[in-house]
Amino acid sequence: MLCWKKPSLVRCYFCTCRRSFPSESEAVATAIFQSSWYARSNQQQRDLSFVMARAQRPVKLTAAKLFIVTRISFTQVLKQAYTIFTLMSQFLDDAIN
């Protein structure tokens, strides 16, 4: 029964992270901009400008740096994995019987 719950948990985690990545990234840039960055030392101002520049680029979830994981590609991978699992379990059942 636990096997059936795990894909749902993974899917929920993925959807939650997918929605929160871009918004958290924007929040970092906004927080730096609204802080008193101008009262900091020159080195800290430069460091904060690099962090702000990085935070303005969207965060992308990748799979082994091969492709960007979207909801569509994630569901395709899950479907394919389930298909392979089903085929393997059928072959094992046939081999045992």
PyMOL CGO cylinders between C-alpha atoms (Angstrom):
from pymol import cmd
from pymol.cgo import CYLINDER

trace = [
    CYLINDER, 0.00, 0.00, 0.00, 2.91, 2.31, 0.66, 0.3, 1, 1, 1, 1, 1, 1,
    CYLINDER, 2.91, 2.31, 0.66, 4.03, 2.04, -3.00, 0.3, 1, 1, 1, 1, 1, 1,
    CYLINDER, 4.03, 2.04, -3.00, 0.80, 3.64, -4.15, 0.3, 1, 1, 1, 1, 1, 1,
    CYLINDER, 0.80, 3.64, -4.15, 1.23, 6.62, -1.81, 0.3, 1, 1, 1, 1, 1, 1,
    CYLINDER, 1.23, 6.62, -1.81, 4.78, 7.48, -2.85, 0.3, 1, 1, 1, 1, 1, 1,
    CYLINDER, 4.78, 7.48, -2.85, 4.00, 8.65, -6.41, 0.3, 1, 1, 1, 1, 1, 1,
    CYLINDER, 4.00, 8.65, -6.41, 1.30, 10.94, -5.03, 0.3, 1, 1, 1, 1, 1, 1,
    CYLINDER, 1.30, 10.94, -5.03, 3.72, 12.39, -2.50, 0.3, 1, 1, 1, 1, 1, 1,
    CYLINDER, 3.72, 12.39, -2.50, 6.37, 12.89, -5.17, 0.3, 1, 1, 1, 1, 1, 1,
    CYLINDER, 6.37, 12.89, -5.17, 3.83, 14.56, -7.45, 0.3, 1, 1, 1, 1, 1, 1,
    CYLINDER, 3.83, 14.56, -7.45, 2.62, 16.88, -4.67, 0.3, 1, 1, 1, 1, 1, 1,
    CYLINDER, 2.62, 16.88, -4.67, 6.20, 17.76, -3.74, 0.3, 1, 1, 1, 1, 1, 1,
    CYLINDER, 6.20, 17.76, -3.74, 7.05, 18.46, -7.38, 0.3, 1, 1, 1, 1, 1, 1,
    CYLINDER, 7.05, 18.46, -7.38, 3.99, 20.67, -7.88, 0.3, 1, 1, 1, 1, 1, 1,
    CYLINDER, 3.99, 20.67, -7.88, 4.66, 22.56, -4.66, 0.3, 1, 1, 1, 1, 1, 1,
    CYLINDER, 4.66, 22.56, -4.66, 8.32, 23.12, -5.48, 0.3, 1, 1, 1, 1, 1, 1,
    CYLINDER, 8.32, 23.12, -5.48, 7.54, 24.02, -9.07, 0.3, 1, 1, 1, 1, 1, 1,
    CYLINDER, 7.54, 24.02, -9.07, 5.22, 26.78, -7.91, 0.3, 1, 1, 1, 1, 1, 1,
    CYLINDER, 5.22, 26.78, -7.91, 7.49, 28.03, -5.15, 0.3, 1, 1, 1, 1, 1, 1,
    CYLINDER, 7.49, 28.03, -5.15, 10.83, 28.16, -7.03, 0.3, 1, 1, 1, 1, 1, 1,
    CYLINDER, 10.83, 28.16, -7.03, 10.11, 31.24, -9.17, 0.3, 1, 1, 1, 1, 1, 1,
    CYLINDER, 10.11, 31.24, -9.17, 8.25, 33.11, -6.45, 0.3, 1, 1, 1, 1, 1, 1,
    CYLINDER, 8.25, 33.11, -6.45, 11.01, 32.52, -3.89, 0.3, 1, 1, 1, 1, 1, 1,
    CYLINDER, 11.01, 32.52, -3.89, 13.60, 33.66, -6.41, 0.3, 1, 1, 1, 1, 1, 1,
    CYLINDER, 13.60, 33.66, -6.41, 11.68, 36.89, -7.02, 0.3, 1, 1, 1, 1, 1, 1,
    CYLINDER, 11.68, 36.89, -7.02, 11.31, 37.35, -3.26, 0.3, 1, 1, 1, 1, 1, 1,
    CYLINDER, 11.31, 37.35, -3.26, 15.08, 37.27, -2.82, 0.3, 1, 1, 1, 1, 1, 1,
    CYLINDER, 15.08, 37.27, -2.82, 15.61, 40.01, -5.39, 0.3, 1, 1, 1, 1, 1, 1,
    CYLINDER, 15.61, 40.01, -5.39, 12.82, 42.11, -3.88, 0.3, 1, 1, 1, 1, 1, 1,
    CYLINDER, 12.82, 42.11, -3.88, 14.15, 41.66, -0.33, 0.3, 1, 1, 1, 1, 1, 1,
    CYLINDER, 14.15, 41.66, -0.33, 17.64, 42.78, -1.36, 0.3, 1, 1, 1, 1, 1, 1,
    CYLINDER, 17.64, 42.78, -1.36, 16.26, 45.78, -3.23, 0.3, 1, 1, 1, 1, 1, 1,
    CYLINDER, 16.26, 45.78, -3.23, 14.10, 46.85, -0.28, 0.3, 1, 1, 1, 1, 1, 1,
    CYLINDER, 14.10, 46.85, -0.28, 16.90, 46.42, 2.25, 0.3, 1, 1, 1, 1, 1, 1,
    CYLINDER, 16.90, 46.42, 2.25, 19.34, 49.15, 3.14, 0.3, 1, 1, 1, 1, 1, 1,
    CYLINDER, 19.34, 49.15, 3.14, 21.92, 47.81, 0.70, 0.3, 1, 1, 1, 1, 1, 1,
    CYLINDER, 21.92, 47.81, 0.70, 23.25, 51.32, 0.07, 0.3, 1, 1, 1, 1, 1, 1,
    CYLINDER, 23.25, 51.32, 0.07, 24.43, 51.56, 3.70, 0.3, 1, 1, 1, 1, 1, 1,
    CYLINDER, 24.43, 51.56, 3.70, 26.66, 48.48, 3.32, 0.3, 1, 1, 1, 1, 1, 1,
    CYLINDER, 26.66, 48.48, 3.32, 30.34, 48.39, 2.38, 0.3, 1, 1, 1, 1, 1, 1,
    CYLINDER, 30.34, 48.39, 2.38, 31.34, 48.40, -1.28, 0.3, 1, 1, 1, 1, 1, 1,
    CYLINDER, 31.34, 48.40, -1.28, 32.24, 44.69, -1.16, 0.3, 1, 1, 1, 1, 1, 1,
    CYLINDER, 32.24, 44.69, -1.16, 28.85, 43.78, 0.29, 0.3, 1, 1, 1, 1, 1, 1,
    CYLINDER, 28.85, 43.78, 0.29, 27.09, 45.95, -2.31, 0.3, 1, 1, 1, 1, 1, 1,
    CYLINDER, 27.09, 45.95, -2.31, 28.90, 44.09, -5.09, 0.3, 1, 1, 1, 1, 1, 1,
    CYLINDER, 28.90, 44.09, -5.09, 28.03, 40.73, -3.51, 0.3, 1, 1, 1, 1, 1, 1,
    CYLINDER, 28.03, 40.73, -3.51, 24.38, 41.73, -3.22, 0.3, 1, 1, 1, 1, 1, 1,
    CYLINDER, 24.38, 41.73, -3.22, 24.30, 42.88, -6.84, 0.3, 1, 1, 1, 1, 1, 1,
    CYLINDER, 24.30, 42.88, -6.84, 25.52, 39.44, -7.94, 0.3, 1, 1, 1, 1, 1, 1,
    CYLINDER, 25.52, 39.44, -7.94, 22.86, 37.74, -5.81, 0.3, 1, 1, 1, 1, 1, 1,
    CYLINDER, 22.86, 37.74, -5.81, 20.20, 40.05, -7.25, 0.3, 1, 1, 1, 1, 1, 1,
    CYLINDER, 20.20, 40.05, -7.25, 21.31, 39.38, -10.81, 0.3, 1, 1, 1, 1, 1, 1,
    CYLINDER, 21.31, 39.38, -10.81, 21.15, 35.61, -10.21, 0.3, 1, 1, 1, 1, 1, 1,
    CYLINDER, 21.15, 35.61, -10.21, 17.76, 35.87, -8.50, 0.3, 1, 1, 1, 1, 1, 1,
    CYLINDER, 17.76, 35.87, -8.50, 16.27, 37.60, -11.54, 0.3, 1, 1, 1, 1, 1, 1,
    CYLINDER, 16.27, 37.60, -11.54, 16.92, 34.55, -13.74, 0.3, 1, 1, 1, 1, 1, 1,
    CYLINDER, 16.92, 34.55, -13.74, 14.19, 31.95, -13.41, 0.3, 1, 1, 1, 1, 1, 1,
    CYLINDER, 14.19, 31.95, -13.41, 15.00, 28.80, -11.47, 0.3, 1, 1, 1, 1, 1, 1,
    CYLINDER, 15.00, 28.80, -11.47, 14.63, 25.63, -13.52, 0.3, 1, 1, 1, 1, 1, 1,
    CYLINDER, 14.63, 25.63, -13.52, 14.42, 22.09, -12.25, 0.3, 1, 1, 1, 1, 1, 1,
    CYLINDER, 14.42, 22.09, -12.25, 16.54, 19.78, -14.44, 0.3, 1, 1, 1, 1, 1, 1,
    CYLINDER, 16.54, 19.78, -14.44, 16.97, 16.02, -14.59, 0.3, 1, 1, 1, 1, 1, 1,
    CYLINDER, 16.97, 16.02, -14.59, 20.66, 15.13, -14.63, 0.3, 1, 1, 1, 1, 1, 1,
    CYLINDER, 20.66, 15.13, -14.63, 21.27, 18.38, -16.53, 0.3, 1, 1, 1, 1, 1, 1,
    CYLINDER, 21.27, 18.38, -16.53, 19.77, 16.72, -19.61, 0.3, 1, 1, 1, 1, 1, 1,
    CYLINDER, 19.77, 16.72, -19.61, 16.39, 18.41, -19.82, 0.3, 1, 1, 1, 1, 1, 1,
    CYLINDER, 16.39, 18.41, -19.82, 14.21, 20.84, -17.93, 0.3, 1, 1, 1, 1, 1, 1,
    CYLINDER, 14.21, 20.84, -17.93, 11.58, 19.05, -15.89, 0.3, 1, 1, 1, 1, 1, 1,
    CYLINDER, 11.58, 19.05, -15.89, 8.12, 20.37, -16.55, 0.3, 1, 1, 1, 1, 1, 1,
    CYLINDER, 8.12, 20.37, -16.55, 4.82, 19.00, -15.34, 0.3, 1, 1, 1, 1, 1, 1,
    CYLINDER, 4.82, 19.00, -15.34, 4.31, 17.31, -18.73, 0.3, 1, 1, 1, 1, 1, 1,
    CYLINDER, 4.31, 17.31, -18.73, 7.72, 15.66, -18.85, 0.3, 1, 1, 1, 1, 1, 1,
    CYLINDER, 7.72, 15.66, -18.85, 7.39, 14.62, -15.21, 0.3, 1, 1, 1, 1, 1, 1,
    CYLINDER, 7.39, 14.62, -15.21, 4.07, 12.86, -15.85, 0.3, 1, 1, 1, 1, 1, 1,
    CYLINDER, 4.07, 12.86, -15.85, 5.50, 11.21, -18.98, 0.3, 1, 1, 1, 1, 1, 1,
    CYLINDER, 5.50, 11.21, -18.98, 8.39, 9.80, -16.95, 0.3, 1, 1, 1, 1, 1, 1,
    CYLINDER, 8.39, 9.80, -16.95, 5.99, 8.55, -14.27, 0.3, 1, 1, 1, 1, 1, 1,
    CYLINDER, 5.99, 8.55, -14.27, 3.76, 6.89, -16.89, 0.3, 1, 1, 1, 1, 1, 1,
    CYLINDER, 3.76, 6.89, -16.89, 6.76, 5.25, -18.55, 0.3, 1, 1, 1, 1, 1, 1,
    CYLINDER, 6.76, 5.25, -18.55, 8.11, 4.01, -15.22, 0.3, 1, 1, 1, 1, 1, 1,
    CYLINDER, 8.11, 4.01, -15.22, 4.73, 2.56, -14.30, 0.3, 1, 1, 1, 1, 1, 1,
    CYLINDER, 4.73, 2.56, -14.30, 4.47, 0.85, -17.71, 0.3, 1, 1, 1, 1, 1, 1,
    CYLINDER, 4.47, 0.85, -17.71, 7.90, -0.73, -17.27, 0.3, 1, 1, 1, 1, 1, 1,
    CYLINDER, 7.90, -0.73, -17.27, 7.02, -1.80, -13.74, 0.3, 1, 1, 1, 1, 1, 1,
    CYLINDER, 7.02, -1.80, -13.74, 3.79, -3.39, -14.95, 0.3, 1, 1, 1, 1, 1, 1,
    CYLINDER, 3.79, -3.39, -14.95, 5.53, -5.26, -17.77, 0.3, 1, 1, 1, 1, 1, 1,
    CYLINDER, 5.53, -5.26, -17.77, 8.27, -6.53, -15.47, 0.3, 1, 1, 1, 1, 1, 1,
    CYLINDER, 8.27, -6.53, -15.47, 5.77, -7.72, -12.88, 0.3, 1, 1, 1, 1, 1, 1,
    CYLINDER, 5.77, -7.72, -12.88, 3.79, -9.55, -15.60, 0.3, 1, 1, 1, 1, 1, 1,
    CYLINDER, 3.79, -9.55, -15.60, 6.96, -11.24, -16.86, 0.3, 1, 1, 1, 1, 1, 1,
    CYLINDER, 6.96, -11.24, -16.86, 7.85, -12.29, -13.32, 0.3, 1, 1, 1, 1, 1, 1,
    CYLINDER, 7.85, -12.29, -13.32, 4.35, -13.68, -12.76, 0.3, 1, 1, 1, 1, 1, 1,
    CYLINDER, 4.35, -13.68, -12.76, 4.54, -15.63, -16.04, 0.3, 1, 1, 1, 1, 1, 1,
    CYLINDER, 4.54, -15.63, -16.04, 8.01, -16.96, -15.17, 0.3, 1, 1, 1, 1, 1, 1,
    CYLINDER, 8.01, -16.96, -15.17, 6.88, -18.14, -11.74, 0.3, 1, 1, 1, 1, 1, 1,
    CYLINDER, 6.88, -18.14, -11.74, 3.70, -19.82, -13.03, 0.3, 1, 1, 1, 1, 1, 1,
]
cmd.load_cgo(trace, "trace")
